[in-house]
């Protein structure tokens, strides 16, 4: 069973000694910074990205304090260490998630599903006067558009068949946690706190179970869309590319052959901002070539240092490299490290 405690400890164990203790918090919340985006690729934590976007800092701090009291972690100013011997029993905790792929659509998809079920249920019983559980205009328009595809009773039956087909493949507890949050004609869905009280788990556990279920459904729907046409139609503006809009515009200019200085002038942005965009692009575009920014021999040197020292902190790596490259170049190689780590003979 997914637990927040073991999930957080697993993420912290991946970041051990390399980042501040709040790097895990930023990953779980889905912070849209070049550092966080780079970290999830560098440390193999893409699945964890944005799986708890509503996680409060006070809650996170409470868990950290508990780990400190148990002697599991020791927190310093710039980094933390975790006692790997005490957590060596923790296995991979992220296999049920696909956070980076679905972080733009998962919450909206579930909210749309909840409103659709509420609407179809009420209309089936001839009740047109009810308060929508979502006041999001985009979601409401999506549901109204779907209602034009058929009679409520037929859409309800189709949705029931599609959902049952997927949910029966899941752990019973996960399926129950998921369905308890759905609202119908005479039934008000539970909120996460109420679900947590009912199943006697932490609210964060319920949040993770719900997110894992949503990702499982989205996997099924995207891979076998012909079997789940109605559930697939709930995905709004699904785009596999997770580049921010600003980074995408910079990428388009790079593809047209403009250098950093020219892009600065065109976009009226600072050089550091353009560099952040390029780091984001390098992290997410698999075939993006960084050799126009970093010479091949420098890439080889940097990768060798990382392989030999297992260091991933910029300041530490800079010391090993005697500051012979720029921070921008070092960050670029870190962004592409997994591409080069197996073979540095370029």
C-alpha positions in Angstrom: 0.0 0.0 0.0 1.2 3.5 -0.8 2.1 5.5 2.3 3.3 9.1 2.4 5.9 8.3 5.0 7.7 5.7 2.9 7.3 7.7 -0.3 8.9 10.7 1.3 11.7 8.7 2.8 12.4 7.1 -0.6 12.6 10.6 -2.3 14.8 11.9 0.4 17.1 8.8 0.1 17.5 9.7 -3.6 18.5 13.3 -2.8 20.7 12.3 0.2 23.6 14.8 0.7 23.1 16.5 -2.6 20.3 19.0 -2.1 18.5 20.9 0.7 15.8 19.0 2.6 13.2 21.1 0.9 14.1 19.8 -2.6 11.7 16.9 -2.0 8.9 19.3 -1.0 9.4 21.3 -4.2 9.2 18.0 -6.2 6.1 16.8 -4.5 4.4 20.2 -5.0 5.5 20.4 -8.6 7.5 23.6 -8.4 8.0 25.0 -11.9 11.6 26.0 -11.5 14.5 24.9 -13.7 16.3 23.5 -10.6 13.4 21.3 -9.6 12.8 20.1 -13.2 16.4 19.2 -13.5 16.5 17.4 -10.2 13.6 15.1 -11.1 15.5 14.0 -14.2 18.9 13.8 -12.5 17.8 11.8 -9.5 15.2 9.6 -11.2 12.2 11.2 -9.6 10.0 12.2 -12.6 7.2 10.0 -11.3 7.1 12.0 -8.0 6.7 15.4 -9.6 3.6 17.2 -8.5 1.9 14.2 -7.0 1.0 16.3 -3.9 0.5 19.8 -5.3 -1.6 20.8 -2.2 1.0 19.6 0.4 1.3 22.3 3.1 4.8 23.3 4.3 3.6 22.9 7.9 2.6 19.3 7.2 5.9 18.6 5.4 7.8 20.2 8.4 5.9 18.0 10.8 7.0 14.8 8.9 10.6 16.1 8.8 10.6 16.7 12.5 9.3 13.2 13.1 12.2 11.7 11.0 14.7 13.8 12.9 13.3 12.6 16.2 13.6 9.0 15.0 17.2 9.6 14.0 16.5 8.9 10.4 17.7 12.3 9.0 20.1 15.0 10.0 19.5 18.5 8.5 22.2 21.0 7.8 22.1 24.5 6.3 22.8 23.5 2.6 22.0 19.8 2.6 20.8 16.9 4.7 21.9 13.3 5.3 19.6 10.3 5.7 20.7 7.1 7.5 20.5 4.7 4.6 21.0 1.7 6.9 17.7 2.6 8.7 15.8 2.9 5.5 17.4 0.2 3.4 14.1 -1.7 3.5 12.3 1.0 1.6 11.7 -0.2 -1.9 10.8 1.8 -5.0 7.7 3.8 -4.0 6.9 5.6 -7.3 6.0 2.9 -9.7 2.3 3.6 -9.4 2.7 7.3 -10.4 3.5 9.1 -13.6 3.7 12.6 -12.2 5.7 14.4 -14.7 3.7 13.1 -17.6 0.3 13.9 -16.1 0.9 16.9 -13.9 -0.8 19.2 -16.3 -4.0 17.2 -16.7 -4.6 14.9 -13.7 -6.3 17.3 -11.3 -8.4 18.8 -14.1 -9.3 15.4 -15.5 -10.6 14.2 -12.1 -12.5 17.4 -11.4 -14.2 17.1 -14.8 -15.1 13.4 -14.1 -16.6 14.4 -10.7 -18.7 17.1 -12.3 -19.8 14.9 -15.2 -20.9 12.1 -12.8 -22.8 14.6 -10.7 -24.5 16.1 -13.7 -25.4 12.9 -15.4 -26.8 11.4 -12.2 -29.0 14.4 -11.5 -30.2 14.7 -15.1 -31.0 11.0 -15.2 -33.4 11.6 -12.3 -34.9 14.7 -14.0 -33.2 17.1 -11.5 -31.9 20.1 -13.3 -31.5 22.3 -10.3 -28.4 21.4 -8.4 -25.2 23.2 -7.3 -22.2 22.1 -9.5 -19.3 20.8 -7.4 -16.9 22.7 -9.7 -17.2 26.4 -10.5 -14.3 26.2 -13.0 -15.7 27.5 -16.3 -13.4 25.4 -18.5 -14.5 22.3 -16.7 -18.2 23.3 -16.9 -17.9 24.0 -20.6 -16.2 20.6 -21.2 -19.1 18.8 -19.4 -21.7 20.8 -21.3 -20.0 19.8 -24.6 -20.0 16.1 -23.6 -23.7 16.3 -22.8 -24.4 17.2 -26.4 -23.1 13.7 -27.4 -26.1 11.8 -26.2 -28.9 11.4 -23.7 -27.8 11.4 -20.0 -29.1 7.9 -19.4 -27.0 6.5 -22.2 -23.9 8.5 -21.3 -24.3 7.4 -17.7 -24.3 3.7 -18.7 -21.3 4.2 -21.0 -19.3 6.0 -18.2 -20.3 3.3 -15.7 -19.0 0.5 -18.1 -15.7 2.3 -18.8 -15.0 3.1 -15.1 -15.9 -0.4 -13.9 -13.7 -1.9 -16.5 -10.7 0.0 -15.2 -11.4 0.1 -11.4 -11.8 -3.7 -11.2 -8.2 -4.0 -12.2 -7.1 -1.9 -9.1 -6.6 -2.7 -5.5 -10.0 -2.7 -3.8 -8.9 0.0 -1.2 -7.6 2.3 -4.0 -10.9 1.9 -6.0 -13.0 2.6 -2.9 -10.9 5.7 -2.0 -11.4 6.9 -5.5 -15.2 6.3 -5.7 -15.9 7.7 -2.2 -15.0 11.1 -3.7 -17.7 11.0 -6.4 -21.0 12.9 -6.0 -24.3 11.7 -7.4 -28.0 12.5 -7.3 -28.6 11.7 -3.6 -25.0 11.2 -2.5 -22.4 13.8 -1.6 -18.8 12.7 -2.3 -16.4 12.7 0.6 -13.5 15.2 0.8 -10.0 13.9 1.4 -10.2 14.5 5.1 -13.4 12.5 5.4 -12.0 9.7 3.3 -8.9 9.6 5.5 -11.1 9.4 8.7 -13.2 6.6 7.2 -10.3 4.4 6.1 -8.2 5.4 9.1 -5.2 6.7 7.2 -3.3 10.0 6.9 -4.8 12.5 4.6 -1.5 12.5 2.6 -1.9 8.7 2.1 -5.4 9.2 0.7 -4.1 12.0 -1.6 -1.4 9.6 -2.9 -3.8 6.7 -3.4 -6.1 9.0 -5.3 -3.4 10.3 -7.5 -2.0 6.8 -8.2 -5.5 5.7 -9.2 -6.0 8.7 -11.5 -2.6 8.0 -13.1 -3.5 4.3 -13.6 -6.8 5.4 -15.3 -5.0 7.9 -17.5 -2.5 5.3 -18.5 -5.3 2.9 -19.5 -7.2 5.7 -21.3 -4.2 7.0 -23.3 -2.9 3.6 -24.2 -6.3 2.1 -25.1 -8.4 5.1 -26.0 -10.7 3.1 -28.3 -11.9 1.2 -25.3 -12.6 4.3 -23.2 -13.8 7.0 -25.5 -15.8 8.9 -22.9 -13.0 8.9 -20.3 -10.5 9.9 -22.9 -12.6 12.9 -24.0 -12.3 14.3 -20.4 -8.6 15.0 -21.0 -8.3 18.7 -21.7 -5.4 20.0 -23.7 -3.3 16.9 -23.0 0.2 17.6 -24.3 3.2 15.3 -23.7 5.6 18.3 -23.8 5.8 19.9 -20.4 7.8 22.9 -21.5 6.6 26.1 -20.0 5.2 28.6 -22.5 8.1 30.9 -22.1 10.7 28.1 -22.6 8.8 26.9 -25.7 9.1 30.3 -27.3 12.8 30.4 -26.6 13.1 26.9 -28.1 11.4 28.0 -31.3 14.0 30.8 -31.6 16.8 28.3 -31.0 15.4 26.1 -33.8 15.5 29.1 -36.1 19.2 29.5 -35.4 19.3 32.5 -33.0 22.0 32.5 -30.3 21.5 33.5 -26.7 22.4 37.1 -27.2 19.9 37.6 -30.1 17.2 35.8 -28.2 17.8 38.2 -25.2 17.1 41.2 -27.4 14.1 39.6 -29.2 12.4 38.5 -26.0 13.7 41.3 -23.8 14.7 38.9 -21.1 17.9 38.6 -19.0 20.6 36.2 -20.1 20.1 34.1 -17.0 16.4 33.7 -17.9 17.2 32.5 -21.4 19.8 30.1 -19.8 17.2 28.7 -17.5 15.0 28.1 -20.5 17.8 26.2 -22.3 18.3 24.1 -19.2 14.6 23.3 -19.2 14.7 22.4 -22.9 17.8 20.2 -22.5 16.1 18.4 -19.6 12.9 17.7 -21.5 13.8 17.4 -25.2 15.5 14.1 -25.6 17.4 14.9 -28.8 18.4 18.5 -27.9 22.1 19.0 -28.7 24.1 20.9 -26.1 27.4 20.9 -27.9 26.8 24.4 -29.3 27.0 25.6 -25.7 29.5 23.1 -24.2 32.5 21.7 -26.0 32.7 17.9 -26.2 35.9 17.6 -24.2 34.3 19.7 -21.4 31.2 17.4 -21.5 33.5 14.4 -21.1 35.5 16.0 -18.2 32.3 16.9 -16.3 30.7 13.4 -16.8 34.0 11.8 -15.6 34.0 13.9 -12.5 30.4 13.0 -11.7 31.0 9.3 -12.4 34.1 9.3 -10.1 32.7 11.4 -7.3 29.0 10.7 -7.4 28.6 14.4 -6.6 25.7 16.4 -8.1 25.9 19.7 -6.2 27.1 22.5 -8.4 29.5 24.0 -5.9 31.1 20.7 -5.2 31.5 19.8 -8.8 32.9 23.3 -9.6 35.7 22.7 -7.0 36.6 19.4 -8.7 36.6 21.1 -12.0 38.7 24.0 -10.8 36.0 26.4 -12.1 37.2 25.7 -15.7 33.6 25.8 -17.0 30.6 28.1 -16.3 27.7 27.2 -14.1 25.5 27.3 -17.1 27.6 24.7 -18.9 27.8 22.5 -15.8 24.0 22.7 -15.4 23.5 21.8 -19.1 25.7 18.6 -18.7 23.8 17.7 -15.5 20.6 18.0 -17.5 21.9 15.6 -20.1 24.0 13.5 -17.7 21.9 10.3 -18.2 22.5 10.6 -21.9 26.3 10.6 -21.5 27.0 8.7 -18.3 27.4 5.3 -19.9 29.7 6.5 -22.6 31.9 9.6 -22.2 33.9 8.7 -25.4 32.1 11.2 -27.6 
